[in-house]
């Protein structure tokens, strides 16, 4: 019996540790609700796009995104099933433990009843009391008899409580079984929906193959827009670097004049480096190591404001607000395959209603307004970091303007499919694009 109780204890301990490592039911429900909301938005977007007889890459992106979201939802449901299975196992172990405990309590109570029955006569009690050695011993024996009677009463209470706990555990087990049935039904519904999504994906791909020339034209146009924007961004960053170097050099010269020794002092400092360790004539001008920190500093951080903006931007990684309210990501950062064609995404593309407000994600300064063929892009500097808001119409900021997190920079423009879409990019001080998804907070 001791081995059985010990096994149950370690089993419960193991399940408890396992539960601590897994997402909670609340987390899974929240994730499931978010994915279902995104899938509903994608369905509405797909219905809107499908009204256009001419198939576009946007429709393929929506269907493929919906497949990814559906797979994530099914994965979340699978985690929920595993959590429920673990809960069932825990409930069964608890019921087993309570049954063993109840059997032990009943056996002990039965023995006490038998003992009380055998000594039920008043003669046995009196004989037990009067056989005491002295008065104190008699009082001790009387106390023992009272405590023994109280012990039997406590046994009854313990048995009743254990029976209640056992009944509650059985009810919990039944509820968990019903929960599993509901989750399995949801899983089956989503699996069928996933098969339907894959059929839609195949149908869209086939239709796009029939319109190969149009698809190629759309891809070429998209790639040209990307290259044009990249060139404009690179030129804007170069201008910002040149201006920052000019200001840093002017500040260093002004500081040198203030601290310069008199003309008759032979110890004149002719070191071409600035007081911050930056040389304007060096290839990597603006990058220096300050203090004992391992952090590399950029010329954009040569002012207290620029340094503060950089550090604030870094400290908010994973917590930055989204540039739009709602919407779903239809193109993720990196490389994707479209009809066996390699497409590079320097940012993420978010589908939103046409005219939706696009907001800055952090405090900074507008570095450039970039006009493109069909729409505009806004580039904002956050110390040594840059964010880019592309595919805008009705830009509401100007170059050099100070902006805060939440400042509206423009509105979402319409894409080839007639629906709204924006591109959001994040760049570091080395003119490298980084995945914006890792900087935005979870919705």
Number of C-alpha atoms within 10 A of each C-alpha: 9 7 8 11 16 12 14 18 14 11 15 17 13 12 15 14 10 12 14 9 9 14 14 14 13 9 12 18 15 13 17 19 13 15 20 15 15 20 22 13 19 23 15 12 22 19 12 14 20 14 10 12 8 13 21 20 19 21 24 23 18 24 24 18 20 26 21 15 19 21 16 15 23 21 14 20 21 15 17 24 19 14 20 18 15 16 19 19 16 20 20 17 19 21 19 17 19 20 16 15 18 19 13 14 17 16 12 13 19 13 12 17 14 11 11 14 10 10 12 12 10 9 10 12 14 11 10 14 18 14 11 14 9 9 11 10 14 16 13 13 18 16 12 12 15 11 12 14 13 12 14 17 13 13 16 15 12 15 19 13 13 17 16 13 16 20 14 13 19 16 13 16 20 14 13 17 16 12 15 19 13 13 17 16 12 13 20 13 12 17 16 10 14 19 12 13 18 15 13 16 20 14 13 19 18 13 15 21 13 12 14 13 11 16 18 15 11 15 17 12 12 13 15 12 15 16 12 15 19 13 12 18 22 12 13 17 20 13 14 17 19 16 14 21 21 13 15 24 19 13 16 18 14 12 13 15 10 9 10 13 13 9 8 7 8 8 10 11 10 7 8 11 14 17 15 16 15 23 20 19 11 10 8 12 17 24 21 17 15 12 7 6 8 8 10 10 18 24 27 26 22 22 14 11 13 21 19 14 22 25 15 15 22 15 12 14 14 14 16 21 19 22 23 22 12 16 21 21 21 20 21 18 19 14 12 14 9 14 16 7 10 11 15 15 19 22 25 20 21 21 27 24 19 18 17 21 20 26 21 26 24 22 20 25 21 23 24 24 21 19 17 15 7 12 17 21 25 26 24 28 27 31 27 23 23 25 24 24 26 28 24 29 22 14 17 13 17 15 14 14 13 15 22 14 15 17 18 18 24 24 26 29 23 21 16 14 19 14 19 22 28 28 21 24 21 22 20 15 22 11 15 11 18 16 18 21 20 12 20 17 13 11 10
